[in-house]
Structure formats: structure tokens, C-alpha cells
Amino acid sequence: MNGRLVLERFPAGGPRGSWPAEEFARDRRQEGQPAEVVMDLASDAFLVIVRVPGETLAVAVAAA
């Protein structure tokens, strides 16, 4: 299983028509990072992640 590096978290209850997690992920992809958005149901938040090959069950939060 691949680990994931969490780049940013966004609450799921954002303003209507607002997609901050998708916009953040798009900006990271334009910088060359393979960012993607996943939903964390337990915390009701969208996470922008980068998969880390070779890591097992490791989830890290990047410093802002």
C-alpha cells in the first residue's frame, strides 16, 4: 500500500460553487506535483494528497 502526504485540508461545507480543494490541487499539479483530492469521511473534510511510493500506511501532514 502506498503512503500519502497530506498537503492541505479543506472543510467539506464550503460556500456553494466554491471548490478550494480542487483549485489547490490544480495549482500543485501545475507546479509538477501529482496532487489529488480525496474525501476523509471521518473528519468531513477534503484532503489534497500526494501518494508516496514505498511508504506503508504513513500519512504525514506537510508544514505550511
Helices and strands as residue ranges (DSSP letters): E 3-11, H 20-30, E 36-40, E 45-52, E 59-61
